[in-house]
Amino acid sequence: MPIYEFRCEVCGEIFERLMKMGEEFPPCPRCGESRVLKLPSLFGFQDAADFRAERERAILKRARDYLIDGKVGEARRFLSRAQEYVRTDRIRKLHDQLSQRKPVSGGYVSRTEVIIKKKK
Ligand SMILES: [Zn+2]
């Protein structure tokens, strides 16, 4: 069964579902609203693990884009939102690091911190 992604028109929740062809759209898991939009299929993965790996990559890239622009608060908010639908160790770790404002060695944060310092 392919995975589809939906966004609730009321609360903005993004969620994913395995769905058969012709199956009705699921209601929002957060608020129960039935007006949900099917998001364009970006991946076409049949496999949930592939889908999540690709999702994680996209989320970390976007967080990094925020950090490169020096928008640390936005990166943190974005990650905390993203964590509601994609929970991976790397996303959680980056979010925790941004929340605690700890210096980190290795990983995404230190790399972007280098870029931020260069811009100043
Ligand atoms: Zn909703």
Backbone and ligand atoms as CSV (ligand in chain L), in Angstrom:
chain,resi,resn,atom,element,x,y,z
A,1,MET,N,N,0.845,-1.209,0.000
A,1,MET,CA,C,0.000,0.000,0.000
A,1,MET,C,C,0.875,1.252,0.000
A,2,PRO,N,N,0.580,2.193,-0.865
A,2,PRO,CA,C,1.378,3.429,-0.846
A,2,PRO,C,C,1.054,4.319,0.348
A,3,ILE,N,N,2.011,5.114,0.733
A,3,ILE,CA,C,1.822,6.073,1.815
A,3,ILE,C,C,1.441,7.417,1.225
A,4,TYR,N,N,0.448,8.037,1.814
A,4,TYR,CA,C,0.091,9.384,1.410
A,4,TYR,C,C,0.222,10.314,2.602
A,5,GLU,N,N,0.427,11.575,2.263
A,5,GLU,CA,C,0.572,12.571,3.304
A,5,GLU,C,C,-0.592,13.543,3.215
A,6,PHE,N,N,-1.097,13.932,4.378
A,6,PHE,CA,C,-2.254,14.823,4.419
A,6,PHE,C,C,-1.979,16.008,5.325
A,7,ARG,N,N,-2.664,17.079,5.027
A,7,ARG,CA,C,-2.603,18.228,5.932
A,7,ARG,C,C,-4.027,18.636,6.277
A,8,CYS,N,N,-4.258,18.801,7.585
A,8,CYS,CA,C,-5.568,19.213,8.076
A,8,CYS,C,C,-5.799,20.678,7.714
A,9,GLU,N,N,-6.974,20.979,7.162
A,9,GLU,CA,C,-7.254,22.359,6.752
A,9,GLU,C,C,-7.577,23.247,7.946
A,10,VAL,N,N,-7.865,22.662,9.071
A,10,VAL,CA,C,-8.242,23.453,10.239
A,10,VAL,C,C,-7.044,23.714,11.154
A,11,CYS,N,N,-6.380,22.659,11.605
A,11,CYS,CA,C,-5.289,22.872,12.570
A,11,CYS,C,C,-3.904,22.768,11.939
A,12,GLY,N,N,-3.835,22.378,10.676
A,12,GLY,CA,C,-2.532,22.351,10.003
A,12,GLY,C,C,-1.698,21.110,10.273
A,13,GLU,N,N,-2.266,20.190,11.043
A,13,GLU,CA,C,-1.551,18.944,11.340
A,13,GLU,C,C,-1.182,18.219,10.035
A,14,ILE,N,N,0.045,17.722,9.995
A,14,ILE,CA,C,0.462,16.924,8.845
A,14,ILE,C,C,0.626,15.496,9.309
A,15,PHE,N,N,0.024,14.601,8.583
A,15,PHE,CA,C,0.110,13.200,8.993
A,15,PHE,C,C,0.149,12.317,7.753
A,16,GLU,N,N,0.549,11.072,7.977
A,16,GLU,CA,C,0.663,10.167,6.848
A,16,GLU,C,C,-0.173,8.923,7.074
A,17,ARG,N,N,-0.620,8.337,6.006
A,17,ARG,CA,C,-1.433,7.132,6.089
A,17,ARG,C,C,-1.087,6.179,4.957
A,18,LEU,N,N,-1.100,4.932,5.273
A,18,LEU,CA,C,-1.078,3.911,4.234
A,18,LEU,C,C,-2.498,3.791,3.710
A,19,MET,N,N,-2.657,3.874,2.404
A,19,MET,CA,C,-4.019,3.835,1.878
A,19,MET,C,C,-4.139,2.996,0.628
A,20,LYS,N,N,-5.279,2.319,0.544
A,20,LYS,CA,C,-5.602,1.605,-0.690
A,20,LYS,C,C,-6.141,2.598,-1.698
A,21,MET,N,N,-6.088,2.231,-2.964
A,21,MET,CA,C,-6.688,3.051,-4.007
A,21,MET,C,C,-8.180,3.223,-3.715
A,22,GLY,N,N,-8.656,4.464,-3.850
A,22,GLY,CA,C,-10.092,4.704,-3.722
A,22,GLY,C,C,-10.596,4.788,-2.294
A,23,GLU,N,N,-9.719,4.583,-1.342
A,23,GLU,CA,C,-10.110,4.679,0.057
A,23,GLU,C,C,-10.369,6.142,0.424
A,24,GLU,N,N,-11.335,6.378,1.308
A,24,GLU,CA,C,-11.638,7.761,1.696
A,24,GLU,C,C,-10.514,8.375,2.517
A,25,PHE,N,N,-10.361,9.706,2.404
A,25,PHE,CA,C,-9.324,10.373,3.176
A,25,PHE,C,C,-9.605,10.219,4.664
A,26,PRO,N,N,-8.555,9.995,5.439
A,26,PRO,CA,C,-8.751,9.839,6.890
A,26,PRO,C,C,-8.993,11.192,7.547
A,27,PRO,N,N,-9.679,11.229,8.679
A,27,PRO,CA,C,-9.830,12.488,9.408
A,27,PRO,C,C,-8.524,12.852,10.119
A,28,CYS,N,N,-8.418,14.120,10.499
A,28,CYS,CA,C,-7.222,14.601,11.199
A,28,CYS,C,C,-7.073,13.897,12.550
A,29,PRO,N,N,-5.909,13.323,12.826
A,29,PRO,CA,C,-5.713,12.625,14.096
A,29,PRO,C,C,-5.645,13.582,15.289
A,30,ARG,N,N,-5.392,14.854,15.020
A,30,ARG,CA,C,-5.268,15.811,16.129
A,30,ARG,C,C,-6.624,16.389,16.521
A,31,CYS,N,N,-7.391,16.881,15.530
A,31,CYS,CA,C,-8.643,17.565,15.879
A,31,CYS,C,C,-9.883,16.862,15.340
A,32,GLY,N,N,-9.705,15.803,14.568
A,32,GLY,CA,C,-10.858,15.050,14.091
A,32,GLY,C,C,-11.531,15.640,12.875
A,33,GLU,N,N,-11.013,16.748,12.379
A,33,GLU,CA,C,-11.575,17.415,11.213
A,33,GLU,C,C,-11.514,16.497,9.984
A,34,SER,N,N,-12.582,16.516,9.190
A,34,SER,CA,C,-12.550,15.657,8.004
A,34,SER,C,C,-12.091,16.402,6.754
A,35,ARG,N,N,-11.981,17.727,6.842
A,35,ARG,CA,C,-11.445,18.468,5.689
A,35,ARG,C,C,-9.925,18.412,5.711
A,36,VAL,N,N,-9.403,17.448,5.014
A,36,VAL,CA,C,-7.955,17.310,4.930
A,36,VAL,C,C,-7.545,17.348,3.465
A,37,LEU,N,N,-6.365,17.875,3.226
A,37,LEU,CA,C,-5.824,17.938,1.871
A,37,LEU,C,C,-4.810,16.832,1.692
A,38,LYS,N,N,-4.892,16.168,0.592
A,38,LYS,CA,C,-3.836,15.210,0.273
A,38,LYS,C,C,-2.689,16.005,-0.334
A,39,LEU,N,N,-1.521,15.857,0.252
A,39,LEU,CA,C,-0.365,16.587,-0.247
A,39,LEU,C,C,0.184,15.874,-1.477
A,40,PRO,N,N,0.781,16.652,-2.374
A,40,PRO,CA,C,1.352,16.006,-3.554
A,40,PRO,C,C,2.350,14.939,-3.141
A,41,SER,N,N,2.288,13.840,-3.794
A,41,SER,CA,C,3.191,12.749,-3.437
A,41,SER,C,C,4.605,13.089,-3.882
A,42,LEU,N,N,5.470,13.295,-2.919
A,42,LEU,CA,C,6.832,13.697,-3.240
A,42,LEU,C,C,7.707,12.495,-3.533
A,43,PHE,N,N,7.358,11.401,-2.990
A,43,PHE,CA,C,8.318,10.310,-2.965
A,43,PHE,C,C,7.880,9.063,-3.716
A,44,GLY,N,N,6.660,8.696,-3.599
A,44,GLY,CA,C,6.238,7.463,-4.241
A,44,GLY,C,C,6.893,6.233,-3.663
A,45,PHE,N,N,7.264,6.303,-2.409
A,45,PHE,CA,C,7.830,5.117,-1.771
A,45,PHE,C,C,6.723,4.151,-1.374
A,46,GLN,N,N,6.977,2.900,-1.592
A,46,GLN,CA,C,6.043,1.885,-1.142
A,46,GLN,C,C,6.433,1.428,0.252
A,47,ASP,N,N,7.593,1.822,0.651
A,47,ASP,CA,C,8.161,1.272,1.866
A,47,ASP,C,C,8.247,2.356,2.942
A,48,ALA,N,N,7.707,2.069,4.091
A,48,ALA,CA,C,7.622,3.074,5.146
A,48,ALA,C,C,8.999,3.516,5.646
A,49,ALA,N,N,9.944,2.602,5.674
A,49,ALA,CA,C,11.282,2.945,6.177
A,49,ALA,C,C,11.988,3.913,5.222
A,50,ASP,N,N,11.863,3.651,3.919
A,50,ASP,CA,C,12.425,4.564,2.921
A,50,ASP,C,C,11.794,5.935,3.039
A,51,PHE,N,N,10.492,5.930,3.189
A,51,PHE,CA,C,9.749,7.176,3.284
A,51,PHE,C,C,10.248,7.999,4.471
A,52,ARG,N,N,10.404,7.327,5.608
A,52,ARG,CA,C,10.849,8.040,6.812
A,52,ARG,C,C,12.273,8.552,6.671
A,53,ALA,N,N,13.125,7.787,6.038
A,53,ALA,CA,C,14.508,8.216,5.851
A,53,ALA,C,C,14.550,9.469,4.979
A,54,GLU,N,N,13.752,9.468,3.934
A,54,GLU,CA,C,13.695,10.617,3.029
A,54,GLU,C,C,13.108,11.830,3.736
A,55,ARG,N,N,12.092,11.581,4.527
A,55,ARG,CA,C,11.462,12.625,5.333
A,55,ARG,C,C,12.479,13.260,6.298
A,56,GLU,N,N,13.186,12.403,6.968
A,56,GLU,CA,C,14.178,12.885,7.929
A,56,GLU,C,C,15.209,13.769,7.222
A,57,ARG,N,N,15.659,13.317,6.079
A,57,ARG,CA,C,16.656,14.064,5.318
A,57,ARG,C,C,16.099,15.453,4.962
A,58,ALA,N,N,14.854,15.491,4.492
A,58,ALA,CA,C,14.234,16.755,4.101
A,58,ALA,C,C,14.085,17.693,5.305
A,59,ILE,N,N,13.724,17.121,6.448
A,59,ILE,CA,C,13.523,17.932,7.655
A,59,ILE,C,C,14.859,18.496,8.146
A,60,LEU,N,N,15.873,17.666,8.179
A,60,LEU,CA,C,17.179,18.137,8.644
A,60,LEU,C,C,17.733,19.196,7.692
A,61,LYS,N,N,17.474,19.033,6.420
A,61,LYS,CA,C,17.951,20.015,5.440
A,61,LYS,C,C,17.265,21.361,5.684
A,62,ARG,N,N,15.969,21.319,5.915
A,62,ARG,CA,C,15.243,22.573,6.115
A,62,ARG,C,C,15.682,23.253,7.411
A,63,ALA,N,N,15.888,22.462,8.449
A,63,ALA,CA,C,16.371,23.019,9.717
A,63,ALA,C,C,17.732,23.674,9.503
A,64,ARG,N,N,18.553,23.036,8.712
A,64,ARG,CA,C,19.873,23.560,8.427
A,64,ARG,C,C,19.776,24.875,7.652
A,65,ASP,N,N,18.823,24.953,6.737
A,65,ASP,CA,C,18.616,26.202,5.993
A,65,ASP,C,C,18.264,27.345,6.942
A,66,TYR,N,N,17.423,27.054,7.927
A,66,TYR,CA,C,17.095,28.075,8.929
A,66,TYR,C,C,18.348,28.499,9.680
A,67,LEU,N,N,19.145,27.532,10.062
A,67,LEU,CA,C,20.350,27.826,10.843
A,67,LEU,C,C,21.350,28.636,10.027
A,68,ILE,N,N,21.459,28.319,8.774
A,68,ILE,CA,C,22.383,29.058,7.906
A,68,ILE,C,C,21.949,30.520,7.833
A,69,ASP,N,N,20.645,30.748,7.845
A,69,ASP,CA,C,20.131,32.119,7.854
A,69,ASP,C,C,20.194,32.749,9.246
A,70,GLY,N,N,20.673,31.994,10.223
A,70,GLY,CA,C,20.764,32.498,11.590
A,70,GLY,C,C,19.446,32.465,12.344
A,71,LYS,N,N,18.460,31.754,11.799
A,71,LYS,CA,C,17.147,31.690,12.452
A,71,LYS,C,C,17.077,30.484,13.378
A,72,VAL,N,N,17.774,30.579,14.487
A,72,VAL,CA,C,17.862,29.437,15.395
A,72,VAL,C,C,16.501,29.129,16.018
A,73,GLY,N,N,15.791,30.179,16.429
A,73,GLY,CA,C,14.473,29.992,17.033
A,73,GLY,C,C,13.503,29.319,16.078
A,74,GLU,N,N,13.556,29.744,14.823
A,74,GLU,CA,C,12.660,29.136,13.836
A,74,GLU,C,C,13.029,27.694,13.563
A,75,ALA,N,N,14.327,27.423,13.534
A,75,ALA,CA,C,14.781,26.047,13.336
A,75,ALA,C,C,14.271,25.163,14.474
A,76,ARG,N,N,14.353,25.700,15.697
A,76,ARG,CA,C,13.909,24.927,16.863
A,76,ARG,C,C,12.401,24.688,16.801
A,77,ARG,N,N,11.649,25.739,16.471
A,77,ARG,CA,C,10.191,25.583,16.377
A,77,ARG,C,C,9.819,24.615,15.262
A,78,PHE,N,N,10.516,24.729,14.135
A,78,PHE,CA,C,10.238,23.832,13.009
A,78,PHE,C,C,10.483,22.384,13.417
A,79,LEU,N,N,11.596,22.148,14.126
A,79,LEU,CA,C,11.925,20.780,14.519
A,79,LEU,C,C,10.941,20.242,15.549
A,80,SER,N,N,10.486,21.123,16.431
A,80,SER,CA,C,9.582,20.616,17.449
A,80,SER,C,C,8.245,20.245,16.800
A,81,ARG,N,N,7.869,20.990,15.760
A,81,ARG,CA,C,6.671,20.677,14.980
A,81,ARG,C,C,6.890,19.377,14.179
A,82,ALA,N,N,8.050,19.297,13.551
A,82,ALA,CA,C,8.353,18.141,12.709
A,82,ALA,C,C,8.363,16.853,13.525
A,83,GLN,N,N,8.811,16.984,14.779
A,83,GLN,CA,C,8.899,15.801,15.638
A,83,GLN,C,C,7.545,15.180,15.911
A,84,GLU,N,N,6.492,15.971,15.720
A,84,GLU,CA,C,5.168,15.422,15.976
A,84,GLU,C,C,4.792,14.370,14.936
A,85,TYR,N,N,5.404,14.455,13.781
A,85,TYR,CA,C,5.061,13.426,12.799
A,85,TYR,C,C,6.231,12.605,12.291
A,86,VAL,N,N,7.445,13.052,12.522
A,86,VAL,CA,C,8.585,12.190,12.221
A,86,VAL,C,C,9.499,12.171,13.433
A,87,ARG,N,N,9.526,11.056,14.119
A,87,ARG,CA,C,10.390,10.947,15.283
A,87,ARG,C,C,11.601,10.115,14.925
A,88,THR,N,N,12.739,10.756,14.835
A,88,THR,CA,C,13.963,9.984,14.647
A,88,THR,C,C,14.981,10.520,15.645
A,89,ASP,N,N,15.985,9.736,15.891
A,89,ASP,CA,C,17.021,10.125,16.856
A,89,ASP,C,C,17.716,11.411,16.431
A,90,ARG,N,N,18.006,11.503,15.133
A,90,ARG,CA,C,18.759,12.664,14.665
A,90,ARG,C,C,17.948,13.952,14.786
A,91,ILE,N,N,16.668,13.883,14.500
A,91,ILE,CA,C,15.811,15.065,14.617
A,91,ILE,C,C,15.668,15.454,16.085
A,92,ARG,N,N,15.453,14.456,16.932
A,92,ARG,CA,C,15.305,14.728,18.366
A,92,ARG,C,C,16.580,15.348,18.935
A,93,LYS,N,N,17.705,14.799,18.544
A,93,LYS,CA,C,19.000,15.262,19.037
A,93,LYS,C,C,19.250,16.722,18.639
A,94,LEU,N,N,19.009,17.022,17.382
A,94,LEU,CA,C,19.226,18.385,16.912
A,94,LEU,C,C,18.289,19.354,17.633
A,95,HIS,N,N,17.054,18.925,17.801
A,95,HIS,CA,C,16.096,19.768,18.516
A,95,HIS,C,C,16.547,20.024,19.953
A,96,ASP,N,N,16.988,18.962,20.612
A,96,ASP,CA,C,17.464,19.097,21.995
A,96,ASP,C,C,18.666,20.029,22.072
A,97,GLN,N,N,19.557,19.883,21.129
A,97,GLN,CA,C,20.756,20.723,21.125
A,97,GLN,C,C,20.390,22.190,20.935
A,98,LEU,N,N,19.457,22.446,20.047
A,98,LEU,CA,C,19.036,23.828,19.817
A,98,LEU,C,C,18.305,24.378,21.034
A,99,SER,N,N,17.535,23.529,21.695
A,99,SER,CA,C,16.791,23.970,22.870
A,99,SER,C,C,17.722,24.331,24.012
A,100,GLN,N,N,18.756,23.522,24.164
A,100,GLN,CA,C,19.671,23.742,25.280
A,100,GLN,C,C,20.772,24.737,24.944
A,101,ARG,N,N,20.893,25.075,23.673
A,101,ARG,CA,C,21.957,25.990,23.198
A,101,ARG,C,C,23.335,25.542,23.669
A,102,LYS,N,N,23.505,24.242,23.656
A,102,LYS,CA,C,24.807,23.688,24.052
A,102,LYS,C,C,25.726,23.671,22.848
A,103,PRO,N,N,26.994,23.911,23.064
A,103,PRO,CA,C,27.910,23.682,21.953
A,103,PRO,C,C,27.969,22.185,21.670
A,104,VAL,N,N,28.046,21.835,20.424
A,104,VAL,CA,C,28.063,20.414,20.094
A,104,VAL,C,C,29.259,20.105,19.208
A,105,SER,N,N,29.686,18.884,19.350
A,105,SER,CA,C,30.768,18.451,18.475
A,105,SER,C,C,30.223,17.433,17.495
A,106,GLY,N,N,30.501,17.631,16.244
A,106,GLY,CA,C,29.995,16.723,15.224
A,106,GLY,C,C,28.545,16.968,14.936
A,107,GLY,N,N,28.058,16.402,13.851
A,107,GLY,CA,C,26.645,16.522,13.540
A,107,GLY,C,C,26.300,17.816,12.854
A,108,TYR,N,N,25.026,18.019,12.697
A,108,TYR,CA,C,24.545,19.114,11.863
A,108,TYR,C,C,24.767,20.477,12.487
A,109,VAL,N,N,24.602,20.556,13.796
A,109,VAL,CA,C,24.621,21.877,14.405
A,109,VAL,C,C,25.977,22.535,14.278
A,110,SER,N,N,27.021,21.782,14.594
A,110,SER,CA,C,28.332,22.412,14.558
A,110,SER,C,C,28.680,22.855,13.143
A,111,ARG,N,N,28.279,22.060,12.165
A,111,ARG,CA,C,28.574,22.433,10.791
A,111,ARG,C,C,27.912,23.763,10.436
A,112,THR,N,N,26.655,23.925,10.837
A,112,THR,CA,C,25.967,25.169,10.496
A,112,THR,C,C,26.476,26.316,11.352
A,113,GLU,N,N,26.891,26.027,12.563
A,113,GLU,CA,C,27.445,27.089,13.399
A,113,GLU,C,C,28.685,27.695,12.753
A,114,VAL,N,N,29.451,26.856,12.121
A,114,VAL,CA,C,30.636,27.349,11.419
A,114,VAL,C,C,30.207,28.330,10.328
A,115,ILE,N,N,29.175,27.946,9.615
A,115,ILE,CA,C,28.688,28.809,8.524
A,115,ILE,C,C,28.176,30.129,9.096
A,116,ILE,N,N,27.451,30.065,10.203
A,116,ILE,CA,C,26.907,31.287,10.805
A,116,ILE,C,C,28.045,32.215,11.234
A,117,LYS,N,N,29.057,31.663,11.817
A,117,LYS,CA,C,30.186,32.491,12.265
A,117,LYS,C,C,30.856,33.192,11.092
A,118,LYS,N,N,30.960,32.464,9.988
A,118,LYS,CA,C,31.592,33.057,8.802
A,118,LYS,C,C,30.833,34.288,8.326
A,119,LYS,N,N,29.512,34.235,8.425
A,119,LYS,CA,C,28.699,35.339,7.905
A,119,LYS,C,C,28.836,36.603,8.742
A,120,LYS,N,N,29.180,36.445,10.029
A,120,LYS,CA,C,29.209,37.618,10.920
A,120,LYS,C,C,30.448,38.471,10.713
L,1,ZN,ZN,ZN,-6.773,19.036,12.519
